[in-house]
Amino acid sequence: MAKMYRFIFILPVNSSAISYVQSSGFKVIELPLLELSRRPLQNLIYFPMLIYNSVKLIVIAIKYEVKVIHINDFYNMLGLILHLIFPKIKLITHIRILPNRYPRLLKKFWLWVAENLSNNFICMSYAIKKELSSNTKCEVIYDMPLDNEKYPAPKFLKLNNKSNIDLLYLSNYINGKGQNYAIEAFAKAHRINSTIKLTFVGGDMGLMKNKVYKNSLIELSKRLNIEEYVSFNSFEEDIERLIKNYDIVLNFSESESFSMTCLEALYYGIPLIATDCGGPSELFQHLRSGYLVGNKNIDEMVEGILYLSSSEIIRSEFSINSRKYVRKKFRLSDTILKFKELYAN
């Protein structure tokens, strides 16, 4: 679409996405964007920074003759302010996070403002759309950034006579991402199938609360006497290679609007066990291309781990089915076509 439209990306100062966007040939402008948080000191400067960034955005809109502003996510007030000042600039609000993650009153206010002032409303998944009022006209457009593979598809049958079944949990160490449930479920499953091993891969984002959470996971594995079979690793750059080195991928998050990790596992053909916590249930067919378990339901997690670890044939079938399913349902060409139609209108 770069041949049809000029795109300008407004990103937070020092964002890790800046180099990637620039390398793709797009203009990037950095602003000191700030969100409301649970930290009182940050909230004190939220509104002054909102005013500052709004003025900067107005200057950018005038300089580049902006026609459309596409806001990522519903709590982002910058786009609404610009649209109020310049009503001719069309506003697209793109919801990528489950609204129920926010305090009820704040969520209701943000959604009411976004619904009533946006020209178009987009949801990343049907899980998000279900949380909106029935009168909200929201089009679901899936993200699909995956369109190629660097390495061969996995083969589970006769795979070098492996003695262990390797489980991967790919997620940053954040409370609510479900690693604690994985450890408890793994401990129970390991008593029945001693061939399974579990590896966590992720980062703490430099935050003390995440470091504390990671340490609590390590302590939990020790208390359950499974530390010999559980590893805690840092984030890795080559996600495809990482995922394809494992037999099963776990994702027991408490809340996900979509889950790129789940999509990557399915796309690359590694059997997935995921919680029914929002978006993941839209990504596969239970017992055919993935295994869905109840949110926070450790017994069902144990059943899923034992089921998929019991048979190479089952894992091979899941792998083949998941690769076919996501390539048919989440095509990049479909996503591009929908955005073309959206911008053209």
N, C-alpha and C positions, 0 to 999 in steps of 0.2 A: 504493500500500500504506500510505500515511501515515494513511488513514482506519481501517485495521485494526490498526496497530501504532504504538507511540511509538518513534521512532528517535532515538538520541543518538550523535553522532559524536565520537570522540576523535581529535583531530588534533594534529600537532606545533605547538609555539608558533611563531606567525608564518607558518604554512603559507599558500601562495598559494591553497589550496582553501577556506580558511575563509569568505571573503566569498561565494563561489559557493554553498556549502552553506547558509549562513545566509540568503541571498537566496531559497533554495528553501523556506524555512520550517522548517528543522530546527535543533535545539539543538546547539551545538558547545561542547565542553570542550577546552581546550588543555592539553597536558602536554609537558614537555621530553623527548620521545621520542628515544632514541638507539639506533643500530645498531652492531654490530661493524664495524670497518673496517680498512684497512691502516695507519691512523695510530695508532701506539702510545699516544700521549697520550690519544686518545679512548677507546681500549680500557681504559685504566686506570680510567676513571670509568664504564664500561659497567655493571658489576654494582651499584655504589652507586646509580646512576640507575634500574636495573631494580627494585631494592628500593623506592626512593622512589616510582616510578610505580605499582608494585604496590599499595602502601599507598593511594595516591590512588584507584586503580581500585576497590579494595575498598570504600572510602567511597562512591564513586559508585554501585557496585552495590547497596549497602545502601539508600542514599538514594532511588534510583529504582526499587528492586525489580526489578532486571534479571533476565530469564528466559533470554535468549539473548545470547551474545557472538559476534560475527562478526569473525574476525581476518583481516587482510590482511598478511601472507603466512605461509608455514610457519616462517620464522625468528623470528617475533614471539612471544616467550616470555610476554608479559603475559597473554594469554588463557589459556594453559596454567596459569599460577600461580593465576589467579582460579578456574578450573575445579577445580583440586585442592583449593582451600580451600572452595569451594562447589560440590560435585558436582552439585547440582540445577540449576545454571546450565549450560545446554547450550552446547557449544563447536562452532562451525563454523569450520573452517580453509579459507581460500580461497587457492589457490596461483596467483599471477599471474606469477611469474618462473621461468624455466627453472632447475631445481635444479643443472644442471651448471655454472652460473656461479660456484658456490661451491667452496671447498676440499673434497676428497672426504670426509675424516673428519668435518668439521663438517656437511656436507650429510647424511651418513648419520645422524648423531646427531639433527639437527633433524627429519628426515623420520621417523625411528623414533619419536621422542617425539610428533610430530603425528599420525602414523597410529594410535598406540596409545591416545592420550588424547582425540582429537577424537570428537565424536558424529557429525559429518558432515564429509566431505572434498569440496571442490569444486576443479576444475581449470578454468583459463581457456581451455584448448585441448587438443586431443588430443596435440599435441607435448609438453605437460607430462605428460600421463597416461602416455605411453610411457616416461618416465624413472622412473616409480614401479614398485614391485614388482608382480608380477602378482596378488598377493593383496589389493592395496589397492583398496578400494571407493571409487572417486572418480567423481563425476558431473561431466560437462563442461557448463558453462553459459557460453555466449559472452557477452562484453560487447557491447552494442549501444546506445550513447547517441545514435545518429543517427536521427532520425525526421522531419526536415524539411529543406527547402532554401530559401535566401533568394533565389538567383539562378537564371536559366534553365539548363536542361541544355546542355552544350557541343555545338556543331555544327562538325564538322571539314571538311565538304565546302564548297568555295567560301568559305573563311573569309577574306574580304578580300584574296585573292591573296597570302597571307603568303609572304615570301621565306625566312624562317628557321623552323627547327623548334626550339622552346624546351623544354629539359629542366629539370625541377625536382628538386632533392634537398632534401627537407624533414626535417631532423634536427638536434639539438644537436650541437655540435662535441665529440664524445667519441670517444676512440680505441676502435675496435671497431664503430663505427656505419657503417663502410664507405665514407666519403667518399674515402679514398685509392684504393680500387679504382675508384671512379667516375671519378676524374681520369685514371687510367691507361687505363681502357677508353675514355673519351671521347677521349683523345689519339689512340688508334689509329683510332677510328671517324671522327674528324674528318678524318683523312688521306684517307678514302674519300668521306665526305659532308661537304663544307665548309659546308653550310647549318645545321648543328646548333650550338646554343649551350647552355651549362650554367650554371645558377644554384643556388647553395647558400643555404639559408635556415635559420637556427637561432641559438641562443645558446651562450655558454660557461659559463653558470650562475655566473659570477663566480669560477670556479676557475682557478688559474694553469696547471694541467696541461692544461685544455681550451684555454686561450689559446695555449699552446705548440703544441698539436696543430693548432689552426686556422692558426697561422703556418706550420707545416710543410706544410700543404696548399697554402697560397699559394705557398710556395717550390717545391713539387713542380710546380705548374702553370707556374711560370716556367721551371723546368729542362726541361720538356717543350714549351716554346714555345707554350703555348695560353692564356697569361694574358689575351690579347685577347678570348678567347671564353668565359672563365669568370668568374663574379661571385660574391662572397662577401657575403651580406647578413645582417642581424640578424633576429631572430624577428619575426613579424607576428601581429597579433591575429585578423584576419579570415581564417581558414584556408580557408574555402570559396572566397572570392573569389581568394585567392592561387593555390590549386590550379587553378581554372578559367581562369587566365590562361596556363596552360602546355599543351603538347601531349602531354608524356610525363612521368611521375613515376618516379624511380629510388629503390630502397631496397636497398642492398647490404650490409646489416648482417651481422655474423658470427653473431649469436645474438638471436632474438626469440621470445618466448613467444606473441605474437599479432600485434602491430604495428597500432596505431591509425592511423598514417600511411598504411599500405597500405589499410586499410579505408576511410579517408576518400577516397583517390584513386579507389577502385573505386566507392564510393557516389556520388561526384560525377561519375563517368563519364570520368575521365582515364586513358588507358592506362598500365598499371603494369608495370614490370620489377622483379622482386624475387628475392632469393637464397633458395635452399632451406635456410633456417637455423632451422627450427622452425615457428612458427605461420603465417607468410605463405603457405605452400603449401596451407593449409586455406581460404584466402580466395577463391581463384579457380580456374578451369580453364585449364590451360596451353594456349596458342595459341588460346584462344577468348575468355576474359575477362581474361586476364593472361599475362605471359611470365615463366616460372620459369627461373632460371639456377643453376648450381652455386655453392656457397659458396666465395668467394675465386677463382672461375674467371673470370679477366679475358677470355679468348677468348669464352666464352659471353655475357658481358656485352656485348662488342663486337657479337656477332651479334644480340643482342636490340635494341640501340640502332639498328643498321642496318636491321633488319627493320621495326621500328615507324616509323622515320623515313622509310622509303622510300615509304609510301603513305597518303594521306588516307583511302582506302577501308578499309584495314586498321584504322587508328586509330578510324574511325567505328564499325566492327563491334565492336571491343573495347569501346568506350564503351557502346554499346547493351547488349551482353551482360553487362558487368560490373555495370551498374546493375540489371539484372533479377536477376542471380545473387545479389548480396549482399542485396537486398531480400527475396528468397525464403528464403535460408538464415539470415540474421541478423536476424530480426524482433524488435523491441523487445517486442511482445506475448508472444512465446514466452519471452523472458528473464524478464519479470515473472511469468508463470504458473509457471515453475519455482521462482522464489524464493517465491512464495505457497505452493506445495506444500511447499517445504522448511521454511519457518517454521511452517506449520500443523502439521507433524508433530513 
